[in-house]
C-alpha cells in the first residue's frame, strides 16, 4: 500500500488533512440526513402511501413511545424545544438511509479526501479535477 500511495503523490504528512476532510464530509452527511428526515418524515409519508391511516396511527403511537424513552435528548442544548419522538424516529430513518447509501458514500468520502489533499498540494487529483485546471 505504501508504494501505491507514494506513487500517487500521497505521504504520511497528508493524512491529517485527509482525515479532516473525510470526517467533515461524514459529519455533514450524518447531520444533513438527520435534519432531512426530521423535516421530511419519510416513514410517515411512506406509511401513508402504503396503507393509509392505520399505518399513520401506528407510527404516531411509536413516536409517543419513543418520546417517553428519549428523555436523554432533552439534556442537549437546542434539543429541548424539539419533538423528542420525531428526533429519535428521524435518527433511525437517517441511519437506515446512510446504511443503504454506504456503498456510494464511503468511496465518495475517500475520493473527496484524496481530491482535497491533491488540490492542497497543487496536483491534479483525478481526470475529473484536472479538466478544470487552467
Helices and strands as residue ranges (DSSP letters): H 2-7, G 12-14, H 15-40, H 42-51, H 53-69, G 71-75, H 84-120, H 127-130
